[in-house]
Amino acid sequence: MSCPRCDAALVAFDVPPALREHAPAATTAICTRCLRTFDADAVDAEEPRGQPDLSAVDPAFPDGEAGAALALVCGQLESFALNRASIEALVEHAERSGADVFAFLERLDAADAAFDLDRRRAALLDVL
């Protein structure tokens, strides 16, 4: 179970029903290095057990639905312009679930992410 783009480890998680329209699949996997998301079945990711433990990706990820929403945000930040509406909906959901999205983005260690975190953080500040 490794990322098809960068060969790093993947962490699979079940996507809450309220977020499924923004996810690649009901069970999604996020790369621990590039932060891209994939259909977990398509990349042969190990089935998640219980609540997702996204701390394996980065300790900044919160638990529960907020963590799942932020994982999906990360997967869409590579193309902010194309995914803007979905990103905004996911950010709103994460905030309603108790996450401080901007604190999360400040703490996230994304040196090898598929997107420039500083630029995406600035873009999010502009639109939110």
A tleap script that builds the chain and sets N, CA, C and O, in Angstrom:
source leaprc.protein.ff14SB
mol = sequence {
  NMET SER CYS PRO ARG CYS ASP ALA ALA LEU
  VAL ALA PHE ASP VAL PRO PRO ALA LEU ARG
  GLU HIE ALA PRO ALA ALA THR THR ALA ILE
  CYS THR ARG CYS LEU ARG THR PHE ASP ALA
  ASP ALA VAL ASP ALA GLU GLU PRO ARG GLY
  GLN PRO ASP LEU SER ALA VAL ASP PRO ALA
  PHE PRO ASP GLY GLU ALA GLY ALA ALA LEU
  ALA LEU VAL CYS GLY GLN LEU GLU SER PHE
  ALA LEU ASN ARG ALA SER ILE GLU ALA LEU
  VAL GLU HIE ALA GLU ARG SER GLY ALA ASP
  VAL PHE ALA PHE LEU GLU ARG LEU ASP ALA
  ALA ASP ALA ALA PHE ASP LEU ASP ARG ARG
  ARG ALA ALA LEU LEU ASP VAL CLEU
}
set mol.1.N position { 0.839 -1.161 0.000 }
set mol.1.CA position { 0.000 0.000 0.000 }
set mol.1.C position { 0.890 1.232 0.000 }
set mol.1.O position { 1.270 1.746 1.052 }
set mol.2.N position { 1.214 1.692 -1.195 }
set mol.2.CA position { 2.029 2.896 -1.306 }
set mol.2.C position { 1.434 3.822 -2.362 }
set mol.2.O position { 0.692 3.396 -3.247 }
set mol.3.N position { 1.775 5.081 -2.243 }
set mol.3.CA position { 1.244 6.105 -3.135 }
set mol.3.C position { 1.676 5.839 -4.577 }
set mol.3.O position { 2.860 5.623 -4.837 }
set mol.4.N position { 0.736 5.854 -5.508 }
set mol.4.CA position { 1.093 5.631 -6.905 }
set mol.4.C position { 1.875 6.799 -7.513 }
set mol.4.O position { 2.457 6.649 -8.587 }
set mol.5.N position { 1.900 7.937 -6.861 }
set mol.5.CA position { 2.602 9.104 -7.385 }
set mol.5.C position { 4.007 9.276 -6.800 }
set mol.5.O position { 4.933 9.655 -7.518 }
set mol.6.N position { 4.174 8.994 -5.480 }
set mol.6.CA position { 5.487 9.245 -4.867 }
set mol.6.C position { 6.026 8.049 -4.095 }
set mol.6.O position { 7.135 8.110 -3.564 }
set mol.7.N position { 5.261 6.961 -4.023 }
set mol.7.CA position { 5.668 5.704 -3.397 }
set mol.7.C position { 5.750 5.752 -1.871 }
set mol.7.O position { 6.313 4.837 -1.270 }
set mol.8.N position { 5.213 6.773 -1.234 }
set mol.8.CA position { 5.181 6.840 0.229 }
set mol.8.C position { 3.999 6.025 0.755 }
set mol.8.O position { 3.157 5.567 -0.018 }
set mol.9.N position { 3.947 5.853 2.051 }
set mol.9.CA position { 2.862 5.096 2.683 }
set mol.9.C position { 1.530 5.838 2.570 }
set mol.9.O position { 1.486 7.065 2.487 }
set mol.10.N position { 0.461 5.069 2.570 }
set mol.10.CA position { -0.895 5.614 2.528 }
set mol.10.C position { -1.619 5.299 3.828 }
set mol.10.O position { -1.350 4.286 4.473 }
set mol.11.N position { -2.538 6.176 4.203 }
set mol.11.CA position { -3.407 5.943 5.348 }
set mol.11.C position { -4.844 5.996 4.839 }
set mol.11.O position { -5.286 7.007 4.293 }
set mol.12.N position { -5.560 4.897 5.025 }
set mol.12.CA position { -6.943 4.825 4.548 }
set mol.12.C position { -7.897 5.254 5.659 }
set mol.12.O position { -7.629 5.051 6.843 }
set mol.13.N position { -9.015 5.851 5.250 }
set mol.13.CA position { -10.043 6.250 6.208 }
set mol.13.C position { -11.401 6.206 5.534 }
set mol.13.O position { -11.533 6.427 4.330 }
set mol.14.N position { -12.415 5.914 6.353 }
set mol.14.CA position { -13.790 5.938 5.862 }
set mol.14.C position { -14.248 7.390 5.831 }
set mol.14.O position { -14.062 8.126 6.800 }
set mol.15.N position { -14.837 7.794 4.734 }
set mol.15.CA position { -15.323 9.159 4.577 }
set mol.15.C position { -16.733 9.233 5.147 }
set mol.15.O position { -17.597 8.444 4.765 }
set mol.16.N position { -16.976 10.178 6.062 }
set mol.16.CA position { -18.337 10.331 6.590 }
set mol.16.C position { -19.323 10.621 5.455 }
set mol.16.O position { -18.968 11.288 4.484 }
set mol.17.N position { -20.550 10.126 5.572 }
set mol.17.CA position { -21.539 10.323 4.504 }
set mol.17.C position { -21.705 11.782 4.060 }
set mol.17.O position { -21.903 12.040 2.873 }
set mol.18.N position { -21.628 12.719 4.978 }
set mol.18.CA position { -21.814 14.140 4.644 }
set mol.18.C position { -20.704 14.684 3.754 }
set mol.18.O position { -20.861 15.746 3.152 }
set mol.19.N position { -19.584 13.972 3.663 }
set mol.19.CA position { -18.427 14.456 2.890 }
set mol.19.C position { -18.186 13.672 1.606 }
set mol.19.O position { -17.285 14.012 0.840 }
set mol.20.N position { -18.960 12.647 1.363 }
set mol.20.CA position { -18.658 11.723 0.253 }
set mol.20.C position { -18.662 12.379 -1.116 }
set mol.20.O position { -17.933 11.945 -2.008 }
set mol.21.N position { -19.468 13.413 -1.300 }
set mol.21.CA position { -19.478 14.063 -2.615 }
set mol.21.C position { -18.151 14.762 -2.924 }
set mol.21.O position { -17.884 15.107 -4.075 }
set mol.22.N position { -17.322 14.970 -1.900 }
set mol.22.CA position { -16.039 15.658 -2.065 }
set mol.22.C position { -14.857 14.691 -2.046 }
set mol.22.O position { -13.705 15.123 -2.074 }
set mol.23.N position { -15.130 13.399 -1.999 }
set mol.23.CA position { -14.079 12.396 -1.842 }
set mol.23.C position { -13.939 11.536 -3.093 }
set mol.23.O position { -14.890 11.403 -3.863 }
set mol.24.N position { -12.765 10.953 -3.299 }
set mol.24.CA position { -12.594 10.033 -4.426 }
set mol.24.C position { -13.440 8.775 -4.280 }
set mol.24.O position { -13.843 8.173 -5.275 }
set mol.25.N position { -13.714 8.369 -3.005 }
set mol.25.CA position { -14.502 7.158 -2.749 }
set mol.25.C position { -14.945 7.151 -1.294 }
set mol.25.O position { -14.479 7.959 -0.491 }
set mol.26.N position { -15.844 6.237 -0.960 }
set mol.26.CA position { -16.326 6.124 0.418 }
set mol.26.C position { -15.193 5.761 1.374 }
set mol.26.O position { -15.185 6.179 2.532 }
set mol.27.N position { -14.250 4.988 0.880 }
set mol.27.CA position { -13.019 4.731 1.632 }
set mol.27.C position { -11.893 5.347 0.813 }
set mol.27.O position { -11.623 4.943 -0.318 }
set mol.28.N position { -11.257 6.322 1.411 }
set mol.28.CA position { -10.230 7.115 0.736 }
set mol.28.C position { -8.898 6.893 1.431 }
set mol.28.O position { -8.857 6.586 2.623 }
set mol.29.N position { -7.817 7.047 0.695 }
set mol.29.CA position { -6.473 6.953 1.264 }
set mol.29.C position { -5.750 8.261 0.994 }
set mol.29.O position { -5.884 8.845 -0.082 }
set mol.30.N position { -4.980 8.719 1.979 }
set mol.30.CA position { -4.173 9.930 1.833 }
set mol.30.C position { -2.703 9.543 1.942 }
set mol.30.O position { -2.329 8.722 2.780 }
set mol.31.N position { -1.890 10.128 1.105 }
set mol.31.CA position { -0.455 9.860 1.102 }
set mol.31.C position { 0.208 10.601 2.261 }
set mol.31.O position { -0.104 11.762 2.523 }
set mol.32.N position { 1.110 9.933 2.942 }
set mol.32.CA position { 1.803 10.539 4.075 }
set mol.32.C position { 2.863 11.545 3.646 }
set mol.32.O position { 3.374 12.288 4.483 }
set mol.33.N position { 3.201 11.585 2.377 }
set mol.33.CA position { 4.210 12.525 1.892 }
set mol.33.C position { 3.604 13.631 1.035 }
set mol.33.O position { 3.728 14.806 1.380 }
set mol.34.N position { 2.953 13.283 -0.070 }
set mol.34.CA position { 2.479 14.297 -1.016 }
set mol.34.C position { 1.077 14.809 -0.695 }
set mol.34.O position { 0.631 15.800 -1.273 }
set mol.35.N position { 0.382 14.139 0.226 }
set mol.35.CA position { -0.958 14.517 0.694 }
set mol.35.C position { -2.035 14.439 -0.378 }
set mol.35.O position { -3.093 15.053 -0.237 }
set mol.36.N position { -1.778 13.689 -1.452 }
set mol.36.CA position { -2.825 13.438 -2.442 }
set mol.36.C position { -3.770 12.392 -1.875 }
set mol.36.O position { -3.385 11.591 -1.023 }
set mol.37.N position { -5.008 12.407 -2.352 }
set mol.37.CA position { -5.976 11.407 -1.917 }
set mol.37.C position { -6.377 10.526 -3.094 }
set mol.37.O position { -6.372 10.953 -4.249 }
set mol.38.N position { -6.725 9.283 -2.765 }
set mol.38.CA position { -7.051 8.276 -3.773 }
set mol.38.C position { -8.197 7.403 -3.278 }
set mol.38.O position { -8.451 7.309 -2.077 }
set mol.39.N position { -8.876 6.772 -4.215 }
set mol.39.CA position { -9.826 5.718 -3.889 }
set mol.39.C position { -8.996 4.595 -3.256 }
set mol.39.O position { -8.099 4.050 -3.900 }
set mol.40.N position { -9.286 4.252 -2.013 }
set mol.40.CA position { -8.479 3.259 -1.297 }
set mol.40.C position { -8.483 1.903 -1.998 }
set mol.40.O position { -7.472 1.202 -1.979 }
set mol.41.N position { -9.596 1.523 -2.613 }
set mol.41.CA position { -9.652 0.240 -3.312 }
set mol.41.C position { -8.760 0.243 -4.548 }
set mol.41.O position { -8.147 -0.774 -4.873 }
set mol.42.N position { -8.685 1.360 -5.226 }
set mol.42.CA position { -7.888 1.449 -6.455 }
set mol.42.C position { -6.390 1.362 -6.187 }
set mol.42.O position { -5.627 0.973 -7.070 }
set mol.43.N position { -5.962 1.720 -4.977 }
set mol.43.CA position { -4.528 1.677 -4.655 }
set mol.43.C position { -4.203 0.562 -3.665 }
set mol.43.O position { -3.118 0.534 -3.084 }
set mol.44.N position { -5.154 -0.357 -3.478 }
set mol.44.CA position { -4.978 -1.498 -2.576 }
set mol.44.C position { -4.553 -1.081 -1.175 }
set mol.44.O position { -3.698 -1.719 -0.560 }
set mol.45.N position { -5.157 -0.005 -0.674 }
set mol.45.CA position { -4.855 0.449 0.685 }
set mol.45.C position { -5.510 -0.485 1.685 }
set mol.45.O position { -6.575 -1.046 1.426 }
set mol.46.N position { -4.871 -0.642 2.814 }
set mol.46.CA position { -5.402 -1.472 3.886 }
set mol.46.C position { -6.699 -0.867 4.405 }
set mol.46.O position { -6.794 0.348 4.581 }
set mol.47.N position { -7.688 -1.705 4.646 }
set mol.47.CA position { -8.985 -1.238 5.135 }
set mol.47.C position { -8.822 -0.558 6.496 }
set mol.47.O position { -8.127 -1.074 7.371 }
set mol.48.N position { -9.460 0.593 6.671 }
set mol.48.CA position { -9.376 1.262 7.965 }
set mol.48.C position { -10.164 0.492 9.025 }
set mol.48.O position { -11.159 -0.167 8.724 }
set mol.49.N position { -9.703 0.590 10.254 }
set mol.49.CA position { -10.394 -0.060 11.370 }
set mol.49.C position { -10.781 1.013 12.374 }
set mol.49.O position { -9.912 1.661 12.957 }
set mol.50.N position { -12.075 1.204 12.580 }
set mol.50.CA position { -12.542 2.199 13.533 }
set mol.50.C position { -12.316 3.620 13.025 }
set mol.50.O position { -12.320 3.872 11.821 }
set mol.51.N position { -12.119 4.536 13.958 }
set mol.51.CA position { -11.879 5.932 13.610 }
set mol.51.C position { -10.539 6.060 12.895 }
set mol.51.O position { -9.582 5.366 13.240 }
set mol.52.N position { -10.464 6.937 11.907 }
set mol.52.CA position { -9.199 7.096 11.192 }
set mol.52.C position { -8.121 7.696 12.094 }
set mol.52.O position { -8.398 8.601 12.881 }
set mol.53.N position { -6.912 7.196 11.977 }
set mol.53.CA position { -5.779 7.751 12.715 }
set mol.53.C position { -4.911 8.507 11.720 }
set mol.53.O position { -3.934 7.976 11.193 }
set mol.54.N position { -5.283 9.742 11.477 }
set mol.54.CA position { -4.551 10.553 10.510 }
set mol.54.C position { -3.280 11.156 11.105 }
set mol.54.O position { -2.542 11.850 10.405 }
set mol.55.N position { -3.017 10.901 12.385 }
set mol.55.CA position { -1.766 11.372 12.980 }
set mol.55.C position { -0.566 10.682 12.333 }
set mol.55.O position { 0.557 11.179 12.429 }
set mol.56.N position { -0.790 9.542 11.675 }
set mol.56.CA position { 0.288 8.885 10.936 }
set mol.56.C position { 0.700 9.716 9.724 }
set mol.56.O position { 1.826 9.600 9.240 }
set mol.57.N position { -0.212 10.553 9.237 }
set mol.57.CA position { 0.106 11.465 8.134 }
set mol.57.C position { 0.843 12.669 8.704 }
set mol.57.O position { 1.919 13.035 8.232 }
set mol.58.N position { 0.244 13.282 9.733 }
set mol.58.CA position { 0.850 14.425 10.426 }
set mol.58.C position { 0.120 14.597 11.749 }
set mol.58.O position { -1.105 14.487 11.788 }
set mol.59.N position { 0.843 14.865 12.838 }
set mol.59.CA position { 0.192 15.049 14.139 }
set mol.59.C position { -0.778 16.228 14.183 }
set mol.59.O position { -1.576 16.322 15.115 }
set mol.60.N position { -0.733 17.108 13.224 }
set mol.60.CA position { -1.627 18.268 13.189 }
set mol.60.C position { -3.070 17.879 12.881 }
set mol.60.O position { -3.983 18.648 13.181 }
set mol.61.N position { -3.302 16.701 12.289 }
set mol.61.CA position { -4.661 16.300 11.924 }
set mol.61.C position { -5.505 16.059 13.170 }
set mol.61.O position { -5.091 15.329 14.071 }
set mol.62.N position { -6.693 16.675 13.226 }
set mol.62.CA position { -7.609 16.390 14.336 }
set mol.62.C position { -8.288 15.042 14.128 }
set mol.62.O position { -8.182 14.435 13.062 }
set mol.63.N position { -8.977 14.589 15.153 }
set mol.63.CA position { -9.715 13.329 15.086 }
set mol.63.C position { -11.063 13.533 14.416 }
set mol.63.O position { -11.505 14.661 14.200 }
set mol.64.N position { -11.705 12.426 14.093 }
set mol.64.CA position { -13.089 12.424 13.644 }
set mol.64.C position { -13.338 13.066 12.293 }
set mol.64.O position { -12.475 13.085 11.416 }
set mol.65.N position { -14.556 13.595 12.154 }
set mol.65.CA position { -14.975 14.176 10.877 }
set mol.65.C position { -14.126 15.365 10.484 }
set mol.65.O position { -13.894 15.589 9.296 }
set mol.66.N position { -13.655 16.138 11.459 }
set mol.66.CA position { -12.805 17.282 11.143 }
set mol.66.C position { -11.525 16.817 10.450 }
set mol.66.O position { -11.085 17.429 9.477 }
set mol.67.N position { -10.937 15.746 10.948 }
set mol.67.CA position { -9.720 15.204 10.338 }
set mol.67.C position { -9.971 14.690 8.939 }
set mol.67.O position { -9.172 14.921 8.031 }
set mol.68.N position { -11.091 13.988 8.761 }
set mol.68.CA position { -11.433 13.489 7.429 }
set mol.68.C position { -11.644 14.645 6.460 }
set mol.68.O position { -11.177 14.595 5.322 }
set mol.69.N position { -12.345 15.686 6.904 }
set mol.69.CA position { -12.580 16.849 6.038 }
set mol.69.C position { -11.259 17.504 5.647 }
set mol.69.O position { -11.075 17.884 4.491 }
set mol.70.N position { -10.341 17.637 6.600 }
set mol.70.CA position { -9.058 18.281 6.296 }
set mol.70.C position { -8.171 17.402 5.416 }
set mol.70.O position { -7.400 17.913 4.604 }
set mol.71.N position { -8.278 16.097 5.574 }
set mol.71.CA position { -7.539 15.200 4.669 }
set mol.71.C position { -8.047 15.375 3.240 }
set mol.71.O position { -7.257 15.407 2.295 }
set mol.72.N position { -9.359 15.488 3.085 }
set mol.72.CA position { -9.928 15.698 1.749 }
set mol.72.C position { -9.537 17.067 1.199 }
set mol.72.O position { -9.300 17.206 -0.001 }
set mol.73.N position { -9.467 18.077 2.061 }
set mol.73.CA position { -8.988 19.401 1.620 }
set mol.73.C position { -7.583 19.267 1.058 }
set mol.73.O position { -7.295 19.769 -0.028 }
set mol.74.N position { -6.709 18.594 1.794 }
set mol.74.CA position { -5.326 18.426 1.323 }
set mol.74.C position { -5.292 17.770 -0.054 }
set mol.74.O position { -4.510 18.164 -0.918 }
set mol.75.N position { -6.136 16.778 -0.250 }
set mol.75.CA position { -6.175 16.087 -1.537 }
set mol.75.C position { -6.628 16.962 -2.682 }
set mol.75.O position { -6.361 16.655 -3.844 }
set mol.76.N position { -7.317 18.058 -2.367 }
set mol.76.CA position { -7.830 18.932 -3.426 }
set mol.76.C position { -7.025 20.209 -3.606 }
set mol.76.O position { -7.267 20.957 -4.553 }
set mol.77.N position { -6.081 20.472 -2.726 }
set mol.77.CA position { -5.335 21.733 -2.808 }
set mol.77.C position { -4.370 21.818 -3.987 }
set mol.77.O position { -3.890 22.904 -4.314 }
set mol.78.N position { -4.085 20.704 -4.617 }
set mol.78.CA position { -3.193 20.730 -5.780 }
set mol.78.C position { -3.794 21.579 -6.895 }
set mol.78.O position { -3.067 22.212 -7.661 }
set mol.79.N position { -5.124 21.591 -6.984 }
set mol.79.CA position { -5.798 22.397 -7.994 }
set mol.79.C position { -6.878 23.241 -7.318 }
set mol.79.O position { -8.068 22.933 -7.396 }
set mol.80.N position { -6.442 24.298 -6.661 }
set mol.80.CA position { -7.354 25.159 -5.905 }
set mol.80.C position { -8.453 25.728 -6.793 }
set mol.80.O position { -9.621 25.739 -6.403 }
set mol.81.N position { -8.093 26.199 -7.978 }
set mol.81.CA position { -9.075 26.839 -8.861 }
set mol.81.C position { -10.181 25.866 -9.270 }
set mol.81.O position { -11.354 26.239 -9.273 }
set mol.82.N position { -9.833 24.649 -9.608 }
set mol.82.CA position { -10.834 23.668 -10.041 }
set mol.82.C position { -11.673 23.129 -8.882 }
set mol.82.O position { -12.820 22.726 -9.075 }
set mol.83.N position { -11.099 23.123 -7.687 }
set mol.83.CA position { -11.756 22.500 -6.548 }
set mol.83.C position { -12.243 23.501 -5.502 }
set mol.83.O position { -12.565 23.115 -4.379 }
set mol.84.N position { -12.299 24.756 -5.856 }
set mol.84.CA position { -12.589 25.802 -4.875 }
set mol.84.C position { -13.892 25.574 -4.106 }
set mol.84.O position { -13.898 25.666 -2.879 }
set mol.85.N position { -14.976 25.285 -4.790 }
set mol.85.CA position { -16.264 25.098 -4.116 }
set mol.85.C position { -16.200 23.933 -3.131 }
set mol.85.O position { -16.709 24.031 -2.014 }
set mol.86.N position { -15.586 22.849 -3.539 }
set mol.86.CA position { -15.455 21.689 -2.674 }
set mol.86.C position { -14.554 22.000 -1.478 }
set mol.86.O position { -14.867 21.614 -0.352 }
set mol.87.N position { -13.450 22.687 -1.713 }
set mol.87.CA position { -12.539 23.068 -0.637 }
set mol.87.C position { -13.266 23.945 0.380 }
set mol.87.O position { -13.125 23.743 1.586 }
set mol.88.N position { -14.033 24.905 -0.095 }
set mol.88.CA position { -14.773 25.781 0.806 }
set mol.88.C position { -15.774 24.988 1.644 }
set mol.88.O position { -15.893 25.222 2.847 }
set mol.89.N position { -16.493 24.054 1.024 }
set mol.89.CA position { -17.465 23.234 1.753 }
set mol.89.C position { -16.767 22.360 2.798 }
set mol.89.O position { -17.265 22.213 3.914 }
set mol.90.N position { -15.623 21.785 2.442 }
set mol.90.CA position { -14.882 20.939 3.379 }
set mol.90.C position { -14.325 21.750 4.544 }
set mol.90.O position { -14.354 21.291 5.686 }
set mol.91.N position { -13.824 22.940 4.270 }
set mol.91.CA position { -13.305 23.806 5.328 }
set mol.91.C position { -14.437 24.171 6.293 }
set mol.91.O position { -14.260 24.131 7.511 }
set mol.92.N position { -15.587 24.523 5.746 }
set mol.92.CA position { -16.736 24.855 6.595 }
set mol.92.C position { -17.140 23.656 7.456 }
set mol.92.O position { -17.456 23.812 8.635 }
set mol.93.N position { -17.127 22.467 6.864 }
set mol.93.CA position { -17.481 21.267 7.624 }
set mol.93.C position { -16.458 21.021 8.733 }
set mol.93.O position { -16.833 20.704 9.862 }
set mol.94.N position { -15.188 21.162 8.423 }
set mol.94.CA position { -14.142 20.963 9.432 }
set mol.94.C position { -14.317 21.941 10.590 }
set mol.94.O position { -14.165 21.566 11.753 }
set mol.95.N position { -14.635 23.189 10.272 }
set mol.95.CA position { -14.831 24.189 11.325 }
set mol.95.C position { -16.063 23.860 12.169 }
set mol.95.O position { -16.024 23.988 13.393 }
set mol.96.N position { -17.158 23.437 11.526 }
set mol.96.CA position { -18.354 23.039 12.272 }
set mol.96.C position { -18.083 21.819 13.155 }
set mol.96.O position { -18.751 21.618 14.169 }
set mol.97.N position { -17.110 21.017 12.765 }
set mol.97.CA position { -16.750 19.820 13.530 }
set mol.97.C position { -15.709 20.128 14.608 }
set mol.97.O position { -15.232 19.222 15.290 }
set mol.98.N position { -15.363 21.394 14.757 }
set mol.98.CA position { -14.483 21.797 15.852 }
set mol.98.C position { -13.039 22.063 15.496 }
set mol.98.O position { -12.240 22.332 16.393 }
set mol.99.N position { -12.665 22.000 14.230 }
set mol.99.CA position { -11.269 22.225 13.843 }
set mol.99.C position { -10.995 23.707 13.611 }
set mol.99.O position { -11.853 24.441 13.120 }
set mol.100.N position { -9.809 24.126 13.966 }
set mol.100.CA position { -9.313 25.451 13.611 }
set mol.100.C position { -8.471 25.242 12.354 }
set mol.100.O position { -7.303 24.859 12.433 }
set mol.101.N position { -9.063 25.493 11.220 }
set mol.101.CA position { -8.439 25.153 9.935 }
set mol.101.C position { -7.124 25.895 9.736 }
set mol.101.O position { -6.146 25.302 9.280 }
set mol.102.N position { -7.086 27.167 10.066 }
set mol.102.CA position { -5.861 27.921 9.832 }
set mol.102.C position { -4.746 27.519 10.789 }
set mol.102.O position { -3.575 27.545 10.410 }
set mol.103.N position { -5.085 27.151 12.015 }
set mol.103.CA position { -4.079 26.618 12.935 }
set mol.103.C position { -3.552 25.283 12.401 }
set mol.103.O position { -2.355 25.006 12.468 }
set mol.104.N position { -4.458 24.466 11.872 }
set mol.104.CA position { -4.043 23.199 11.270 }
set mol.104.C position { -3.053 23.436 10.130 }
set mol.104.O position { -2.010 22.786 10.062 }
set mol.105.N position { -3.384 24.368 9.238 }
set mol.105.CA position { -2.516 24.640 8.097 }
set mol.105.C position { -1.170 25.228 8.530 }
set mol.105.O position { -0.162 25.027 7.853 }
set mol.106.N position { -1.148 25.945 9.644 }
set mol.106.CA position { 0.115 26.475 10.175 }
set mol.106.C position { 0.990 25.352 10.723 }
set mol.106.O position { 2.210 25.375 10.558 }
set mol.107.N position { 0.369 24.370 11.376 }
set mol.107.CA position { 1.125 23.276 12.008 }
set mol.107.C position { 1.484 22.162 11.035 }
set mol.107.O position { 2.422 21.403 11.281 }
set mol.108.N position { 0.752 22.056 9.939 }
set mol.108.CA position { 0.959 20.965 8.987 }
set mol.108.C position { 2.359 21.020 8.388 }
set mol.108.O position { 2.778 22.048 7.856 }
set mol.109.N position { 3.074 19.905 8.480 }
set mol.109.CA position { 4.401 19.795 7.874 }
set mol.109.C position { 4.207 19.219 6.476 }
set mol.109.O position { 4.034 18.012 6.308 }
set mol.110.N position { 4.238 20.093 5.479 }
set mol.110.CA position { 3.917 19.675 4.115 }
set mol.110.C position { 5.027 20.025 3.131 }
set mol.110.O position { 4.764 20.482 2.018 }
set mol.111.N position { 6.255 19.808 3.547 }
set mol.111.CA position { 7.393 20.158 2.691 }
set mol.111.C position { 7.370 19.410 1.360 }
set mol.111.O position { 7.819 19.938 0.343 }
set mol.112.N position { 6.851 18.187 1.362 }
set mol.112.CA position { 6.836 17.377 0.139 }
set mol.112.C position { 5.440 17.251 -0.467 }
set mol.112.O position { 5.198 16.373 -1.295 }
set mol.113.N position { 4.535 18.114 -0.061 }
set mol.113.CA position { 3.162 18.054 -0.570 }
set mol.113.C position { 3.123 18.343 -2.063 }
set mol.113.O position { 4.041 18.945 -2.619 }
set mol.114.N position { 2.059 17.908 -2.691 }
set mol.114.CA position { 1.862 18.118 -4.130 }
set mol.114.C position { 1.459 19.561 -4.426 }
set mol.114.O position { 1.225 19.909 -5.583 }
set mol.115.N position { 1.378 20.385 -3.417 }
set mol.115.CA position { 0.978 21.781 -3.570 }
set mol.115.C position { 1.880 22.646 -2.697 }
set mol.115.O position { 2.518 22.149 -1.769 }
set mol.116.N position { 1.927 23.922 -2.993 }
set mol.116.CA position { 2.691 24.882 -2.200 }
set mol.116.C position { 1.792 25.348 -1.057 }
set mol.116.O position { 0.864 26.129 -1.267 }
set mol.117.N position { 2.073 24.864 0.149 }
set mol.117.CA position { 1.207 25.136 1.290 }
set mol.117.C position { 1.094 26.631 1.578 }
set mol.117.O position { 0.003 27.111 1.885 }
set mol.118.N position { 2.181 27.367 1.487 }
set mol.118.CA position { 2.121 28.807 1.771 }
set mol.118.C position { 1.191 29.527 0.797 }
set mol.118.O position { 0.398 30.376 1.205 }
set mol.119.N position { 1.287 29.192 -0.475 }
set mol.119.CA position { 0.413 29.829 -1.470 }
set mol.119.C position { -1.044 29.438 -1.261 }
set mol.119.O position { -1.935 30.277 -1.383 }
set mol.120.N position { -1.293 28.162 -0.944 }
set mol.120.CA position { -2.669 27.714 -0.741 }
set mol.120.C position { -3.256 28.322 0.536 }
set mol.120.O position { -4.441 28.650 0.580 }
set mol.121.N position { -2.431 28.471 1.568 }
set mol.121.CA position { -2.900 29.095 2.802 }
set mol.121.C position { -3.313 30.539 2.526 }
set mol.121.O position { -4.352 30.989 3.010 }
set mol.122.N position { -2.505 31.267 1.750 }
set mol.122.CA position { -2.828 32.638 1.398 }
set mol.122.C position { -4.114 32.707 0.572 }
set mol.122.O position { -4.944 33.593 0.780 }
set mol.123.N position { -4.274 31.777 -0.358 }
set mol.123.CA position { -5.491 31.745 -1.186 }
set mol.123.C position { -6.718 31.473 -0.319 }
set mol.123.O position { -7.766 32.090 -0.515 }
set mol.124.N position { -6.595 30.558 0.632 }
set mol.124.CA position { -7.718 30.281 1.520 }
set mol.124.C position { -8.083 31.499 2.369 }
set mol.124.O position { -9.261 31.789 2.576 }
set mol.125.N position { -7.078 32.198 2.851 }
set mol.125.CA position { -7.344 33.420 3.622 }
set mol.125.C position { -8.098 34.443 2.796 }
set mol.125.O position { -8.962 35.149 3.316 }
set mol.126.N position { -7.780 34.528 1.519 }
set mol.126.CA position { -8.447 35.488 0.624 }
set mol.126.C position { -9.916 35.148 0.386 }
set mol.126.O position { -10.757 36.044 0.314 }
set mol.127.N position { -10.226 33.861 0.266 }
set mol.127.CA position { -11.598 33.485 -0.073 }
set mol.127.C position { -12.490 33.216 1.126 }
set mol.127.O position { -13.716 33.239 1.010 }
set mol.128.N position { -11.885 32.965 2.269 }
set mol.128.CA position { -12.695 32.646 3.446 }
set mol.128.C position { -12.724 33.831 4.313 }
set mol.128.O position { -13.349 33.805 5.373 }
savepdb mol mol.pdb
quit
